[in-house]
Amino acid sequence: KTLGEDHPETLISLGNIAFNLNRQERYSQAEVLFRNCWEVRKKTLGEDHPETLHTLHGMAVAVNGQGNHDKAVELLQGCWEDMKKKLGEEHPDSLECLYDLANALKNQGNHSKAEKLQRDCCEISEKTLGINHPETLKYKKNLDLMITNTN
């Protein structure tokens, strides 16, 4: 109440709660908070601001977690394209969005495209973060699981 719902600190807190709800697999609750935060950030910061895109990314993960893979793919595809333009393809947030897009595509049943994007994610991460970086290893493990589960 003190700062107001549009205040940056309020939005940071709201986003943090939504992120933690996602981690707890409480996706429907997370989506509501992410959506509220996203709407305010679009209005106050603009659609292509990094914080707005980060919030959209979280909302798309929540949508995917609820089983709405088609909508998640649509949201993540747009978010990833905007992140590439705004932050660059090699930015950690862009890579994480690409990783989640690959997962949503896999969940949608589009295994070949998912595997291609996951390979891209691994290659970019190896080049920018190094082959032993924890994020690179996470991306590689996910690719291995995709290949194993597809075959």
C-alpha positions as CSV (number, residue, x, y, z in Angstrom):
1,K,0.0,0.0,0.0
2,T,2.8,2.4,0.9
3,L,4.6,2.3,-2.4
4,G,1.7,1.4,-4.8
5,E,1.3,-1.4,-7.3
6,D,3.2,0.4,-10.0
7,H,6.3,1.0,-7.9
8,P,9.4,-0.8,-9.1
9,E,10.1,-2.3,-5.6
10,T,6.5,-3.7,-5.5
11,L,7.0,-5.2,-8.9
12,I,10.3,-6.8,-7.9
13,S,8.7,-8.4,-4.9
14,L,5.7,-9.6,-7.0
15,G,8.1,-11.1,-9.5
16,N,10.1,-12.8,-6.8
17,I,7.0,-14.4,-5.3
18,A,5.9,-15.6,-8.7
19,F,9.3,-17.0,-9.5
20,N,9.3,-19.0,-6.2
21,L,5.7,-20.2,-7.0
22,N,7.0,-21.5,-10.3
23,R,9.9,-23.3,-8.5
24,Q,7.3,-24.9,-6.2
25,E,5.3,-26.0,-9.3
26,R,2.4,-23.8,-8.2
27,Y,2.0,-22.6,-11.8
28,S,-1.5,-21.2,-11.9
29,Q,-0.8,-19.0,-8.9
30,A,2.5,-17.9,-10.5
31,E,0.9,-17.1,-13.8
32,V,-1.6,-14.7,-12.1
33,L,1.2,-12.8,-10.4
34,F,3.5,-12.8,-13.4
35,R,0.6,-11.6,-15.6
36,N,-0.2,-8.7,-13.2
37,C,3.4,-7.7,-13.0
38,W,3.8,-8.0,-16.8
39,E,0.8,-5.8,-17.5
40,V,2.2,-3.1,-15.2
41,R,5.7,-3.4,-16.6
42,K,4.4,-3.2,-20.2
43,K,2.6,0.0,-19.3
44,T,5.4,1.6,-17.2
45,L,8.6,0.3,-18.8
46,G,7.5,-0.7,-22.3
47,E,7.1,-4.1,-24.0
48,D,10.7,-4.6,-24.9
49,H,12.3,-3.6,-21.6
50,P,14.5,-6.4,-20.1
51,E,12.4,-6.5,-16.9
52,T,9.2,-6.8,-18.9
53,L,10.7,-9.6,-21.0
54,H,12.0,-11.4,-17.9
55,T,8.5,-11.3,-16.5
56,L,6.9,-12.5,-19.7
57,H,9.5,-15.4,-19.7
58,G,8.4,-16.4,-16.2
59,M,4.7,-16.2,-17.1
60,A,5.4,-18.5,-20.2
61,V,7.1,-21.0,-18.0
62,A,4.1,-21.0,-15.7
63,V,1.8,-21.5,-18.7
64,N,3.9,-24.4,-19.9
65,G,3.9,-25.9,-16.4
66,Q,0.1,-26.0,-16.5
67,G,0.2,-28.0,-19.7
68,N,-0.8,-25.3,-22.2
69,H,2.2,-26.0,-24.4
70,D,0.9,-24.2,-27.5
71,K,0.4,-20.9,-25.7
72,A,3.8,-21.4,-23.9
73,V,5.6,-21.9,-27.2
74,E,3.9,-18.8,-28.7
75,L,4.9,-16.7,-25.7
76,L,8.4,-18.0,-25.4
77,Q,9.0,-17.7,-29.2
78,G,8.1,-14.0,-29.1
79,C,10.0,-13.4,-25.8
80,W,13.1,-15.1,-27.2
81,E,13.0,-13.0,-30.4
82,D,12.6,-9.8,-28.4
83,M,15.4,-10.8,-26.0
84,K,17.8,-11.5,-28.9
85,K,17.1,-8.1,-30.3
86,K,17.3,-6.2,-27.0
87,L,20.0,-8.2,-25.1
88,G,21.7,-10.2,-27.8
89,E,21.6,-14.0,-28.5
90,E,24.5,-14.7,-26.1
91,H,23.0,-13.0,-23.1
92,P,22.2,-15.4,-20.2
93,D,18.5,-14.4,-20.1
94,S,18.2,-15.0,-23.9
95,L,19.9,-18.4,-23.4
96,E,17.5,-19.4,-20.6
97,C,14.5,-18.4,-22.7
98,L,15.8,-20.5,-25.6
99,Y,16.2,-23.4,-23.1
100,D,12.6,-23.0,-21.9
101,L,11.4,-22.7,-25.5
102,A,13.1,-26.0,-26.4
103,N,11.4,-27.6,-23.4
104,A,8.0,-26.3,-24.3
105,L,8.5,-27.5,-27.9
106,K,9.4,-30.9,-26.5
107,N,6.3,-30.9,-24.3
108,Q,4.3,-29.9,-27.4
109,G,5.6,-33.0,-29.2
110,N,7.9,-31.1,-31.6
111,H,11.0,-33.1,-30.8
112,S,13.1,-32.3,-33.8
113,K,12.8,-28.5,-33.4
114,A,13.2,-28.8,-29.6
115,E,16.5,-30.8,-30.1
116,K,17.8,-28.3,-32.6
117,L,17.1,-25.3,-30.3
118,Q,18.6,-27.2,-27.4
119,R,21.8,-27.9,-29.5
120,D,21.9,-24.2,-30.3
121,C,21.6,-23.4,-26.7
122,C,24.5,-25.7,-25.8
123,E,26.7,-24.3,-28.6
124,I,26.1,-20.6,-27.6
125,S,26.6,-21.4,-23.9
126,E,29.9,-23.3,-24.6
127,K,31.2,-20.4,-26.6
128,T,30.2,-17.7,-24.2
129,L,30.3,-19.3,-20.7
130,G,32.7,-22.2,-21.3
131,I,32.2,-26.0,-21.5
132,N,32.3,-26.5,-17.7
133,H,30.0,-23.7,-16.6
134,P,27.0,-24.9,-14.6
135,E,24.5,-23.5,-17.1
136,T,26.3,-25.1,-20.0
137,L,26.3,-28.4,-18.2
138,K,22.5,-28.0,-17.5
139,Y,21.8,-27.4,-21.1
140,K,23.9,-30.4,-22.2
141,K,22.2,-32.6,-19.7
142,N,18.8,-31.5,-21.0
143,L,19.9,-32.2,-24.6
144,D,21.1,-35.7,-23.5
145,L,17.7,-36.4,-21.9
146,M,15.9,-35.1,-25.0
147,I,17.9,-37.5,-27.3
148,T,17.5,-40.4,-24.9
149,N,13.8,-40.0,-24.4
150,T,13.1,-39.5,-28.1
151,N,15.0,-42.6,-29.2
